[in-house]
Amino acid sequence: MKYKVKEEAAQYVIDKKGKPKAVILPVEEYQRILVLISELTDRKESKNLSRSREFKKLVRKGLKEIKEKKAIPWDEVWNEL
């Protein structure tokens, strides 16, 4: 996922020596950045979860229950609605 802030939209705050110290962005740009950060965080958490022992244990349990007809797969649930 690539995102680039429009340079003309950003304003820079510089110190007495001319070094950039802060950036001012339009609210829309800032909100888009927050959404991207949230999406990246969600992906990272999902990736970490899918690697956990507990998650794998739950998946195996669910598959076993489906096989034993104690539960039905989600696609069948949605098709019944």
C-alpha positions in Angstrom: 0.0 0.0 0.0 1.5 3.3 -1.1 0.4 6.7 0.0 1.9 10.0 -0.8 0.9 13.3 0.7 0.4 16.0 -1.9 3.4 18.3 -1.3 1.5 21.4 -2.1 -1.0 20.5 0.7 1.7 20.3 3.4 3.1 23.3 5.2 6.3 23.2 7.1 7.3 24.9 10.4 11.0 25.6 10.5 13.3 26.8 13.3 15.6 29.8 13.2 18.3 27.8 11.4 15.9 26.8 8.7 15.5 23.2 9.8 12.0 21.6 9.5 10.5 21.0 13.0 6.8 20.2 12.1 4.4 19.7 9.3 0.9 21.1 9.0 -1.5 19.0 6.9 -5.1 19.6 5.8 -7.5 17.6 8.0 -8.5 15.4 5.1 -4.9 14.3 4.6 -4.4 13.7 8.3 -7.6 11.6 8.5 -6.5 9.5 5.5 -3.1 8.9 7.2 -4.9 7.8 10.4 -7.1 5.3 8.4 -3.9 3.9 6.8 -2.2 3.5 10.2 -5.3 1.8 11.6 -5.5 -0.6 8.6 -1.8 -1.5 8.9 -2.2 -2.1 12.7 -5.2 -4.3 12.0 -3.2 -6.3 9.4 -0.3 -6.7 11.8 -2.5 -7.8 14.6 -4.3 -10.3 12.3 -1.0 -11.7 11.2 0.3 -12.1 14.7 -3.0 -13.7 15.8 -2.9 -16.2 12.9 0.5 -17.3 14.1 -0.5 -17.9 17.7 -0.9 -21.4 19.2 -4.2 -20.5 20.6 -5.6 -19.4 17.3 -4.4 -22.5 15.5 -5.9 -24.6 18.3 -9.3 -22.9 17.9 -9.2 -23.4 14.1 -8.4 -27.1 14.5 -11.3 -27.4 17.1 -13.7 -25.6 14.7 -12.7 -27.9 11.8 -13.2 -30.9 13.9 -16.6 -29.7 15.0 -17.6 -29.1 11.4 -16.5 -32.6 10.5 -18.5 -34.1 13.4 -21.5 -32.0 12.4 -21.5 -30.1 15.7 -21.1 -26.9 13.7 -21.6 -25.7 10.2 -19.3 -23.6 8.0 -19.8 -19.8 7.7 -20.6 -20.1 4.0 -23.5 -22.4 4.8 -24.7 -20.0 7.5 -24.7 -17.1 5.1 -26.5 -19.1 2.4 -29.3 -19.8 4.8 -30.0 -16.1 5.5 
